Amino acid sequence: MRFHASLNAMIGLFLLAGCAAMNGKSGGQGPSAEELARIRPGVTTAGEVKALLGPPIRSTRFNRMDRDVWEYRQYNDPMSEYHIAVQFSSDGIAREVLALKDYNREPCGP
């Protein structure tokens, strides 16, 4: 019986440690809402975006859409992380700026 109690306590500690590790702020870039608002779809060039936000974490080419997508991360706090995607058309002009919440950063448990 004592073995089961200590095993349950150890499992509980591992789960809590996992939640703490998941909620920590990891690396990445963090453009502010003001910086993102300065990107005007149909007007802002890729060079201007790079000067404003810096290099992206990842750049992906979508040949069928004829678009390049630059990805960034935005942290408001360790529990509020967003994936930022800036889409460019073949002429190097920003066409869309998307901010998608990363729900993997939500707190563990109720």
KOLPA-442897 format. One record per residue: y, z, x of N, C-alpha, C in turn; residue in one letter. Coordinates in steps of 0.02 Angstrom, whole numbers. Layout:
<recs>
REC     n_Y     n_Z     n_X    ca_Y    ca_Z    ca_X     c_Y     c_Z     c_X  residuo
REC       Y       Z       X       Y       Z       X       Y       Z       X        a
...
</recs>
This chain:
<recs>
REC     n_Y     n_Z     n_X    ca_Y    ca_Z    ca_X     c_Y     c_Z     c_X  residuo
REC     -60       0      41       0       0       0      63       0      43        m
REC      60      39      98     117      43     142     130     -25     175        r
REC      77     -62     191      83    -128     222     120    -175     175        f
REC     104    -174     111     136    -219      63     211    -203      56        h
REC     229    -140      58     299    -120      52     338    -145     113        a
REC     310    -137     172     346    -160     232     348    -237     234        s
REC     296    -270     210     296    -343     208     350    -368     159        l
REC     355    -336     101     407    -355      53     477    -343      82        n
REC     486    -289     119     551    -275     150     567    -328     202        a
REC     518    -349     242     530    -401     292     547    -467     259        m
REC     512    -485     206     527    -548     170     598    -545     143        i
REC     618    -488     115     686    -481      89     738    -490     143        g
REC     725    -461     203     772    -468     258     778    -541     281        l
REC     722    -576     284     724    -647     304     763    -688     253        f
REC     754    -674     189     791    -711     138     866    -698     144        l
REC     885    -635     155     955    -619     163     984    -652     226        l
REC     946    -652     279     969    -684     341     978    -759     330        a
REC     932    -790     292     938    -861     277    1000    -876     236        g
REC    1016    -834     188    1076    -844     148    1139    -838     192        c
REC    1139    -789     237    1197    -780     280    1205    -840     326        a
REC    1150    -866     352    1155    -924     396    1178    -986     358        a
REC    1155    -994     297    1174   -1053     258    1248   -1050     239        m
REC    1275    -991     230    1344    -985     208    1395    -988     265        n
REC    1371    -989     327    1417    -993     383    1449   -1061     388        g
REC    1508   -1063     415    1545   -1125     423    1520   -1160     486        k
REC    1496   -1221     478    1472   -1258     536    1524   -1308     558        s
REC    1508   -1346     610    1556   -1394     637    1575   -1449     589        g
REC    1622   -1489     608    1644   -1544     567    1720   -1547     565        g
REC    1746   -1600     538    1817   -1608     534    1841   -1583     467        q
REC    1903   -1562     463    1928   -1534     402    1996   -1561     382        g
REC    1998   -1622     356    2063   -1647     333    2088   -1606     274        p
REC    2152   -1593     273    2181   -1553     219    2192   -1598     157        s
REC    2203   -1566     101    2217   -1603      39    2281   -1644      46        a
REC    2329   -1618      84    2392   -1654      95    2380   -1718     136        e
REC    2337   -1713     187    2321   -1771     227    2285   -1824     186        e
REC    2238   -1802     144    2201   -1850     102    2248   -1883      52        l
REC    2297   -1846      27    2344   -1874     -22    2388   -1928      10        a
REC    2395   -1926      76    2437   -1977     110    2401   -2044     117        r
REC    2336   -2045     103    2298   -2108     105    2307   -2142      38        i
REC    2341   -2199      38    2355   -2235     -24    2309   -2296     -29        r
REC    2262   -2295     -77    2217   -2352     -85    2256   -2417     -96        p
REC    2234   -2469     -60    2266   -2533     -65    2325   -2542     -17        g
REC    2344   -2488      18    2403   -2490      62    2386   -2467     133        v
REC    2354   -2408     139    2342   -2377     204    2289   -2414     243        t
REC    2302   -2426     307    2255   -2463     350    2206   -2415     384        t
REC    2153   -2443     411    2103   -2403     447    2135   -2369     508        a
REC    2180   -2404     542    2215   -2373     599    2257   -2314     579        g
REC    2289   -2319     521    2330   -2263     497    2286   -2204     477        e
REC    2228   -2218     447    2182   -2164     429    2156   -2129     491        v
REC    2139   -2168     542    2114   -2138     605    2168   -2096     638        k
REC    2230   -2120     636    2285   -2081     665    2297   -2017     626        a
REC    2287   -2019     560    2299   -1962     517    2242   -1911     520        l
REC    2180   -1934     515    2122   -1889     509    2081   -1883     572        l
REC    2090   -1928     619    2048   -1929     679    1986   -1970     667        g
REC    1941   -1972     716    1881   -2012     707    1835   -1981     655        p
REC    1798   -2023     618    1753   -1996     567    1690   -1966     598        p
REC    1657   -1924     559    1593   -1896     581    1541   -1952     584        i
REC    1544   -1997     534    1497   -2052     531    1532   -2112     499        r
REC    1513   -2171     521    1539   -2233     492    1480   -2275     471        s
REC    1482   -2301     409    1426   -2340     382    1453   -2406     356        t
REC    1415   -2459     367    1433   -2525     343    1388   -2543     284        r
REC    1418   -2561     227    1382   -2583     168    1395   -2659     161        f
REC    1348   -2699     187    1358   -2772     189    1366   -2803     120        n
REC    1325   -2783      72    1329   -2813       6    1395   -2799     -29        r
REC    1424   -2741     -16    1489   -2723     -45    1546   -2748      -2        m
REC    1530   -2769      59    1581   -2789     108    1630   -2731     120        d
REC    1601   -2671     129    1641   -2610     139    1616   -2571     199        r
REC    1663   -2538     232    1648   -2488     283    1667   -2421     253        d
REC    1625   -2371     265    1639   -2304     239    1641   -2255     297        v
REC    1697   -2219     302    1705   -2167     353    1695   -2100     318        w
REC    1655   -2057     350    1639   -1992     320    1671   -1935     361        e
REC    1697   -1887     323    1727   -1827     351    1700   -1767     312        y
REC    1713   -1707     337    1697   -1644     302    1762   -1606     292        r
REC    1766   -1571     236    1824   -1529     222    1798   -1461     202        q
REC    1825   -1409     235    1806   -1340     219    1867   -1304     193        y
REC    1862   -1279     131    1915   -1235     106    1899   -1164     124        n
REC    1836   -1146     124    1809   -1084     147    1735   -1097     158        d
REC    1697   -1050     188    1627   -1064     202    1585   -1082     141        p
REC    1607   -1064      81    1569   -1078      20    1594   -1140     -15        m
REC    1645   -1172      11    1675   -1230     -22    1682   -1287      28        s
REC    1629   -1327      32    1629   -1383      79    1626   -1448      39        e
REC    1663   -1497      63    1665   -1563      30    1648   -1618      80        y
REC    1613   -1668      55    1601   -1730      92    1658   -1776      72        h
REC    1694   -1802     120    1749   -1848     108    1727   -1917     131        i
REC    1735   -1967      87    1717   -2036     104    1779   -2080      93        a
REC    1799   -2115     145    1854   -2162     140    1824   -2232     147        v
REC    1832   -2272      94    1803   -2340      94    1856   -2391     112        q
REC    1837   -2438     156    1882   -2491     177    1852   -2559     159        f
REC    1895   -2605     138    1873   -2674     127    1873   -2710     193        s
REC    1849   -2772     194    1842   -2810     256    1908   -2822     291        s
REC    1964   -2818     255    2029   -2827     287    2057   -2763     319        d
REC    2017   -2709     319    2037   -2647     352    2085   -2604     311        g
REC    2088   -2616     246    2131   -2576     202    2088   -2526     163        i
REC    2112   -2463     159    2077   -2412     121    2076   -2431      47        a
REC    2018   -2427      16    2012   -2445     -55    1997   -2385     -99        r
REC    1961   -2335     -71    1945   -2275    -111    1941   -2215     -64        e
REC    1959   -2158     -91    1949   -2094     -56    1911   -2050    -104        v
REC    1850   -2030     -85    1808   -1989    -127    1798   -1921     -95        l
REC    1802   -1868    -135    1788   -1800    -113    1731   -1773    -156        a
REC    1674   -1761    -126    1615   -1738    -162    1596   -1668    -138        l
REC    1592   -1621    -184    1575   -1552    -166    1503   -1548    -142        k
REC    1492   -1511     -88    1425   -1499     -61    1399   -1435     -92        d
REC    1355   -1442    -142    1330   -1383    -177    1276   -1346    -137        y
REC    1256   -1373     -80    1210   -1336     -36    1243   -1275      -5        n
REC    1309   -1271      -9    1346   -1214      18    1358   -1159     -33        r
REC    1330   -1167     -92    1338   -1115    -144    1301   -1052    -122        e
REC    1322    -994    -147    1289    -931    -128    1216    -931    -148        p
REC    1176    -895    -109    1105    -888    -125    1096    -836    -180        c
REC    1056    -852    -228    1041    -804    -282    1096    -798    -332        g
REC    1084    -758    -384    1134    -749    -438    1192    -705    -417        p
</recs>
